[in-house]
């Protein structure tokens, strides 16, 4: 785009006054288009130099008018330079706004982020889970902290965002916040959604993420073996609370339901399936996709065990589920008691269902994907990779035995 500016002063004869004076006008030319601006100064035609674009002679009046015209010329060049430095489009409209003092109010990054989060908050329980809202609130605070750390300001114009901003933000997460690579990528994905909002609204012309690769590194997820599941199921616990947490965890191991889905599972969501057996009919809160899961004997036994539990009766829930934080705390204690040397968290139950309970027993990956409520089978294929690794380890052990 041509950003050159042309400035000319001329006497506008078409507007000659009754006193035979012509008004002096400033003509600004940008991209072949003209902007005519009155200088509010007048001159006799014979005292105006068309070639020089100024008054003739060295009289006090000529010096005063010509000095004023020089000031206007300097102002015009200054506005043109400011548009270039600000990265704004150099158009006749943007120049006119500068000249008239009608400055475009900058769109501030954190204000947009706050607006996004405010709208999201109103959709919690409809389109978003409370946990999602919490993550975006954390992302907003991280962005605020980064801007203070990097630029020493409380907010910044979205037009100042660049590829360098994104790479510096990644560096900040990994150094100042000691975040792992995948955690960093999750926060940047949240931030990218706000950037797309700016792009769609026309507040940002170029995507700062252009050319930036947001690749996640593969993480080996733990899962329990058949022996560990059996060991946990048969263990007698000293307190009822541990037994209760164990049962809820095992129910997830044999259904593949995530923590929030088990916590919210109502009695009405268990009914007869097409085979006459009892099934779970629910929707995953995370993706809103349906999950239809036939209840295996272990899961069915757990459901029946809590049929008359006071909390379940009062809340119309299938199982009495503690907070996720308490569940994970008790699971670590359960792992110690059972001699399981794995960092046990509730999410491991879902991985265990996908690998040990289903895929390892010949259930087709398409069926497993449907029961897990995955929106894309590629998500389920990750578990198949885990099985390949297990096969590799088992075969290596066999090779070692055959060498003996």
N, C-alpha and C positions, 0 to 999 in steps of 0.2 A: 504493500500500500504506500502511495506517494504521500509523504508527510511534509513536503516543502511548503513554506509560507511566503506569500508575496504581499508587500505593504506599499500602498500608494496614497498620497494626499492630492486632492483635486478640488477645483472650484465647481460647484454644481449650478450651472447657468439656468437650469430649468426652474430653480427656486430663487431667482433673483428678487431682492426686496424692492419696495417702492423707492428706497434711497439708492438704488442701483448697486447694491452690494450682493456678492454671491457667498453663500455659506460654504465653508471648507469641510469636506467630507474625507473620512478615512475609509479606504477600500482594502479589505483583507481577502486574499484569494487562497483557498485551500482545495486541493483535488479538483481544480477547474471550476469551483463554485465560489461565488462572491458574497461578502458580507459588507453592507454599506452602513457606516456609523457616522453620525453627526459629531463634529468636534465642538459645536456651539461657538465657533469663531467665524467672523465675516471679513471680507476683503474686497477692495475695488478691483474689478477685472484687470485694469491696466497695471496694478501693483502686484499681480500674481504671476509667478513663473511656472508655466505648465511643465517645462522640461525639468526644473529642479524640484518641483512640488513644494514650494515654499514662497514666502513673501520676498519681493525684491527690496534691495537697499539695506541700509544699516540704521534706520531710524529706531527710536525707542519702541514704537509699536511693532515694527518688523522683528526686532530682536525678541520682544515678549512673545509674539505669536509663534515664531519659529522655535523658540525654546520649549513652548508648550507642545508643539507638534513633535518635537524630538522626544519629549516625555511620553507621549502616546505611543510613538514607535517603539520605545524601549519597553513599555508596558506590554505591547502586543507580542514582541519577541519573548518576553519573560513568560507570558501565559503559554505560548507555544512550547517553550522549553519545559515548563512544569508538567504539561500533558505528557510529554515524552518520558520524563523522569518518573511520573506516577504510573506509567504503563497503561494509561487510558487511551482509547481510540482518538486519534487526532482528526476530528471531523469539524465541520463548520458549526454543528450543534454544540459540541463540547467546548469549542473555543468561545462561542457566544455565552454559554453558561459561565465560563471563567470571567469573561469581560464584564458581564452584568452582575457578577457576584453571586450567581445562583449556583453554589457549589453542590455537587452530588454528594449526599451524605454517605460516608463509607459504610459498607456492610461489615460488621465485626464478627469475627469467627466464633467467639464464645457466646455471643448473643444468639447466633444461629443455632449453635449446639444446644443452648438452653431452651430455645424455642422448640427444637426437635424433641428434646426430652419432655417438655411440657405437654406436647401433643401426645407423646407416647404414654405418659402417665394417665391421661384420660382414657386410654384404650386398654389399660391393664385389666385383665379378666375377660376382655373381648378378643383383641388381636395379639396381646402380649402377656407373658407370664410375669409375675412380680420379680422373679430372678433376672429376667432380661432387662427390666427397668433399672434394677440395681446395678447391673453391669454397665449400662450406659451412663448412669450417674457417676460411677467410678471413673469411666473413660473421660467424662467431662472434667473431673477434678485433675486427672493426670494431664490433660491438655493444658489446663490452667497453670499447673505447676511447671510444665515444660516451657511454656511461653515466658513465665517469670524467670526461669533458670537461663534460658537461651537469650532472650531479648530484653529482660528487665522491665517488661510492661505488663499491664493488667489485661490487655486485649489487643487484637491487631486486625487490620483490614484483610479480608479474605483474598484480595487481589495481590497481596504480598506473599501468598503461599507459593511454594516452588518445590521442585524435586528435592532440592537440598534440605528443605524443611522436613520432608518425610524421612530422609536418610538420617538426619540429625535426631529426629524423634525416635527412630528405631535405636540409635546409639544410646540415647538417654535412657530408654527402657532397660536396655541390657547392662548399662553401667551404673547409672544413678539409682535405678529401682531394682537392679539385680534380677530382672525377669528372664525366664527361659525363652528360647526362640519362639516356640509355639504360643506361649502366653503373649509375647510381644505382637505376634501376627494377629491374634484375636483382638487386641486393643486397636491395632491399626485398621482392622476390618471394620470395627465400630466407627472409627474416625472417618474411614472412607465413605461410609453411608452419609455422613454430614457433608462431605465434599460433593457427593453426587447431588445432594439437595441444593447446594450452591450453584452447581453447573446447570441443573434443570431450571433454576429460577433466573439464570442469566447473570448472576452476581460474580461469576468466575468464568473466564473465557477459556482457560487451558487447565486441563486436569493435572495437578501436581503428581499424581500417581502414575502418569504416563511413562512407561518404561521401567516401572518399579515392579519387581517380582515378589509376590507375597506367597512364598512356598512354605508349607509346613513340613517339619521333619517327622518321619515315621516313629511312633512311640510303641514300644512293646508293652502291651497291656497284660496285666496279671489275670489269671483265672484259676479257679480251684479244680483239682483233679477229682475223679470219681472217688478215690480213696479218701480225700480230704472232705468231700461232701458227706460221705458215709460216716466218717469220724465225727464230724460236727453234728450230724443228725442223731447219733447214738449217745452223745455226751450228756451226762447228767450234771446239771449246774446247781450250785449252792443257792442261788437266788432266782426267784421267779422272773425278775426283770431281764436277766441274761438269757433265760430260756425263751422269753417273749421276743427279744431282739433277734435271737438265733432263728426263730420260726419265721419272722417277717423276712429276714435275709434269705432263708432257704426258699420261701415262697417266690421271691424274685428270681432266684437261681433256676427255678423250674417253670417260670412263666416269661421271664425276660423283661418284666415291667421295670421301668425306672423308679427311683425313690418317690418322686412326686405323684406318679401314676398309681403306685401302691397306696400311698397315703390318702389319695382321694377316691380310691376304688369303693364304690357303693355296692350294697348287696344286690340291688336291682340290675347291676351290670354283670352278674353271673346268672346264666340261664342255660337252657338246653340247646345244643347245637344240632346240625343236620343229621348227626349220627346218633342222636339221642343221649349223648354224654354231656356233661356240664362244661361249659365254655365261659371264657371271659370275653365280654363285648364292651370295649371301651375305646376312648380316643386318647392318643398321646398328647399331653399338654404342650410339649415342645413344638410339635409339627402339625398338630390337629389332624393327623392321619389316623384312620381306624385301626385298631388292633383286635384281632379275633384269635383267641388262643385256647385250644383244648386243654383242660386241666389234667395234668399228669397225677398219678396216685398220691405222690408225696404232697403236691400242692393242694389237692382235694382234702387230704387228711388234715392239713394245717387249717384250711377254711372251716372245716367242721369242728375243729378243736376250739375255735373262738366264736362259735355260733351263739353262745349265751354270755359272752364276755360283756360286762356292764358298759364299758366304753364303746364297744361296737354297737350295742343295742341303742345307746343314747344318741350316738352320732350317725347311725345308719351306715356304718363302715364295715368292710369285710374283716379288717385286721386293726388291732391297736398299734398305731405307728407313732413313735417318738419323733422329735425334731431330728433333722439330718445330722446336725452336729452331735447330738447325744447318741444317735445310732452308730455313728462312726467311732465315737469314743468307746462305746461298749463292744463294738466289733474287734477293736484292738485287744481288749481284755479277753474276748472269746478266742481269738487267734492264739494268745499266749496259753490259755487253759487247754486248748486242743492241740498244742504243739505245732501249729501251722506257722511256718516261717515266711510269711508274706505280709506286706502292709495291707491289711484288710480294710477296704472301704465299701460302702453300699453299692457303688457303681460296678464293682467287680462281679456282683451277682448277675448283672446283665451280660457281661462278657462270658461268664461261666455258662449261662443258658445258650448263648450263641455257639460256643465251641464244645465244651465237655458234654453238655446235655443233648444238643441237637446235631450239629455238623459232624461231630465225632461218631455219632450213631447212625450216620447215613441219611439224615433228613436233608432233602435238596435245599440248596442255597436260596432258591426262589421262595420256598415255603418259610424258611427262617426269616428272610427279609420281610415277608408279609406279616409274620407274627411280631417281629420287632417294631413294625410300623415305620420302617425306613422308606423315605421318599425316593431313594435311588439305590439300586442294588450294588453299586460300587462301594457304598458305605459298608454293606454286609461282606463284601469280598475281602475287606481288611481282616476279618476273622478267619477266612480261608488261608490267608498268608500265615497267620499264627499257627494254624494246623500244619501247614507245610514245614514250618520251623520245627514243630514238635516231631513230625515224621523224620526230619533230618537228624534231630538229636537222638531219637530212638534207634534209627538205623546206624548211627555212629557207634552207639553203645553195643549194638549187635556185631558190628565189624570188630570191635575190640574183643568181644567174647570169642568170636570165631578165630582170632589170632592165637588164642591160648591153646 
